[in-house]
Amino acid sequence: MLHVLAITAPIYLLIALGHVAVRQGLFRKDELRILGRFVLQIGLPALLFRALATRPIGEILNPGYLGAFALGSLAVFGLLFVASRTLRRKSVPESATLAAGASWSNSAFIGYPIALQLVGPAAGVALALNMLVENLVMLPLLLALAEGGRGHAGWAAVRRSFAGLARNTMILAIVAGFAAAMLSLPMPEPLLRTIDLLASVVAGTGLFVIGGTLVGLSTHGLKTDASLVAGAKLLLHPLAVWAALWLMPPVDPGLRTAAVVTAAVPMLGIYPILAQKYGLEGPAAAIMLATTVASFVSLSAVIALLTAGVLPWP
C-alpha cells in the first residue's frame, strides 16, 4: 500500500498546498484563474503536441482506447441521467449536469499527473485521446440535453461548441501532433527542449489551482446528490471503462491502465462553470468538493487493484 500512497500522496499534497495558500491569503481565487489559464492555453497544448508528435502514428491512433473510454463514459452518463430523472425527479438540465459530473474526468490536472507516474510518456497520449472523447462526444451530449431541456435549440449549442473547437489551443495542439506523427516530421532539439520546459509546469500548477478553487465550497444540503455523483464518478466510471476494454480491440498495457486511472479521478475543474449557465454552479461546486475529497481513498484503492493484478485484463 505504501507504493500506492507514494503515487497519490504528492497529488493531494499539492492540492492541499493550493487550498492553504488561498485560505492564508497568499493567493486570491481570481489570481488562480491566471495560472489555470496559462496551464490550459500554453502548458497543456505543449504537452499534448510533444506526446503525439514524437510517437509513431500507429501507436497513438488507437480505436480500442477511444472506443472503450467513450463507451464507458456514455454508459455512466446515461445511467446517472436516468437515475436523476426517475429517482431524484430532477429537470433535464439538472440531470444532464449531474450525469456530466459522473462521466467527465479531470484528465488534465489530476488524471495526467497520476498516469504519468504509473505509465510514463504514454500518459500524454492517453490525455490527448481523452480530450477527443470529452470535446467531441461528452460536451456536445451535455449541451444538446441541457439546452433542449430548457426549450432552446440544443443542436444549435452543439454546433457552436464544435465551431469553438477551432479556437481551442488544446484541440489545435492535438491536430498538429497527429499531423506531425503522420508525416514523421523530425522535431528540432531546441524546439523539444522548449516544449519540455513548458510541459514540466503543467502537473504541479494544475493541482495547485484545483486546491485553491475548493476554498469556500460547502456540501451543505446536497449530500444525496453529492454522494450519488461521487460514487458514480469514482467507482462506476473506472469500472465501466475497464469493462468496455473487453469489448474493444487490444490496447497497449500502459494505455489501458491510463484509461482506467483517468476515469477514476474527480470531474473536470470547470464543472461548476459549465453548470453556471443552468443556475447550478452552487450544487456543482459542492459536488466537486465532495468528489475530490473522497477520491483520495477511492483512487488509491483503484491503483492498488491495478498494480496488484486483482482486475484481469482482456
N, C-alpha and C positions, 0 to 999 in steps of 0.2 A: 504493500500500500504506500510505502514511503516514496517509491519511484513515481507513483501517480501524483502524489502531493507535490513532488518536485516539478511536475509539469503544470499543475493547476494553480498552486500557491502563488507563483510570481504574477500570474494573470490577475488574481483577485487582490494581491497586494498593490499592484499598480492602480486598480480601480479604487481601492481604499485610499491610496495616496491622493488621487484626484478629488475624492469626496472630502477628505480632510483639508486639502488646500483651499477648496471653496468655502467650507464651513469656517475656517480660520481667517478668511478674508484675503488670502494670498492671491486669489483669482476671483473675478466675478463670473457668474454663469454666462453673461453675454460675451465675455472675453474668450471663453472656451469655444464659442462658435467660430472664432477666427482660427483657432488651432484645428478644429474639426473641419473647417473649410479647406485649410491647407492640406490636410490628410486626404480628403475626398477629391480635391481638384488637382493636386500635384503629386503627393506621395503615392497614393494607390494607383493612379494611372501609370506611373513609372514602374511600380512593382509588377503590374499586370503585363505591361509590354515586355519587360525583362523576362518574366516567366514563360511567355509564349514564344517570343522571337528567337530564343536560344535553344529551343527544343524541336525535334522532328515533328512535322505536321501530323504524322500518323499517331504520335503519342498524345497529342493534345486534342485532336478532333475525335472525341470519344462518345459515340452514340449511347453506349451502355451506361456511362456515368450520367449523361444528360437525361436519358430516359428514366433511370432509377430515381434521381433527385427530383425530377419533375413529377413523376407518378406518386412518389411518397408524399411530396408537398401537397399535391392536389387532393390526395386521399384524406389527409388530415384537415385541409381546408374544408372539404365537403362535409366531413363528419362534424366539425365544430359549427359550421353554418347551420346544418340541420338540427343539431342539439340546441343551439341558441334559439332558433326559431320555434321549435316544438316544446322544449323543456323550460327554457327561460322566458319564452314569449317576447323576445326582442324584435325590434324592427329589422327590416332588411339591411339598412346601413349599419346598424349596431352589430348585427350578426356577421356581416361581411368583415367589419373591423376586428371583431373578436377572432374570427377564423383566420384573418391575415396574421394576427399576433401569434397564433398557434402554429403557423406553417411557413413563416418567413424569417430566416435566421439572420443574425448579425454576423454574416460571413466575413466581413472586412475587419471590424475592430476586435472581435473576440474569436471567431472561428479560425481565421488565418493564423494568429499567434500560437494557438494551441496545435493546429495541424502542422505548423512549421516545426515544432518540437518533436512531433511524432513521425512525420514522413519526409521532412526536409523540403527540397525545392518543389516537389510535387504539390505542396500546399498552394503555391502560386497558380498552378494550372487549375486546381480544384476551385480556387477563388474565382477565376475567370469564368469557369463553366457555371458556377453558382450564380454569378452576376447575369449570365444569359438567361437562366431559368427565371430568376427573380424579376428581371426587367421585361422579358418578352412573354412570360406566362403569368406570374403571380400578380404583378402590378396591374396589368390590363384586366384580369379577373376581378380584382378588388374594385377598380373604378367602374367596370360595367355593372356589377351588382349594386354597389353603393349609390352610384348616380341614378341608375334605373329605379332603385327603391325610393328615391326622393322624387320620382316623377320626371326626372330630367332625361336627356338623351344619353344613356350610358355609353353607347358606342362612339358618340362624339368625344367623350372624355378619353376613351381608349385611343382614338385617332390622334388626339392632342398629345397623349403620353408617348406614342410612337414617334410623333414629329419631334418631341423634346429629346428623344434618344440621339438624334443627330447632333445635339449640342452637349451631350453628356460626355465629359472627358474620359470617364472610365470605359464607356462603350467604344469611344473612338480609339482608346489605347488597345482594347481587345481586338478590334478590327485591324489595327495596324500591326499588332503582334501576330495575328493569324496570317496576314499578308506576308510579313517578313519570314515566318516559318515556311509558308507555302513556296516562296521564291528562294528559300535558303540563302537569304541575304546575309553577308558577313557583317558582324557588328564591330565597329572600331573599338579598341580597348578604352580610349578616353571616354567614349560615349557610355560604355558599360559601367565604368567606374563612377561616372556622374550619376547614372541611374541608380546604381547600388547605394550611393550616399543618400539620395532622396528616399529610396525604398526603406533604408535602415531605420528611419524615424517613424515609420507607419505604425508598427505594433505598439510601442510604448506610448506614443502620443495619443493614439486612438483609445487605448484603455484608460489613460488619464482623463480624457474628455468624457468617457462614459461615466466614470466615478463622479465627476463634477456635476453632470446633468441629473444625477439621482438626488442631489441635495434638495430638501424641501418637499419631496414627494411623500405621499401617505396612502396607505391602502384602506383607510377608514371607510366602512360601509360598502366595500367592494370585495369582501373576502371570497364570496362564492364565485364571482366571475374571475377573480384573480387565480383562485385555485383551479378552476376549470381550464383556463388558458395555459397556466404554468404547467399543469400536469400534461396537457396535450403537447405543448411545445417541447418540454424537456424529456418526456418519456415516449409519447406516441410518435412524434416526428422522427427521431432516430430509428425507432423500431420499424416504422413504415418504409423509410429509405433502405434499411437493411433488408427487409422482406422484398422490396422492389428489385434489389440487386439480383435476386434469384431468378427474376423473370427476364433479365436483360442479357445481352452478350457479355462475355467475360470482361472484367475490368481489372486493371493493374492493381495489385495488393495495396500499394501506397494510396492510390486514388480512392479505392473503396473504403479504406479506413478514414480518409479525409471526408468522404461523403457522409458517413455516419456521425463522425465527430462534429462536423459543422452543422448537421441537423440537430445536434443535442445542445447547442448553445442558445442563449436567450434571443428574443426577437431583435430586429434591426433598431438602431438607436434613434432613427427618425420616425419610429412608430407613432409617438404622440403627435408629431407634426402632420402625418398623413391623416390621423383621426380628427385633427382640429377642424377640418373642413366640414365635418359632420357633427360638430359640437361635442366630441367625445374625447378631447385631449386630456381631461382630468382622469377619467377611468383608464385610458390607455397608458398614461404616465404611471398610475398606481399599479397597473398590471405589469408594466415593465420592471418596476422596482421589485415586486414580489418574485417575478421570474428570475431576475438577475441574482437576487439573494439566494433563492433556492437552488440555483444552478451550480453553486459551489459543490454541493453534496451530489446532485444527480449527475453532473458532468464527470466528476471524479469516479462515480460508480460505472458510468458508461466506458470510460477509458480503462478502468480496471478489468471490466469484462472483455474488452477487445484485446488488451495486452496479455491477458491470461489465457486467451483462446477459448473462452467459455462459449462465445457466439460462433457457430460454424459459418464458414464462408461457402458460397457456391463454387 
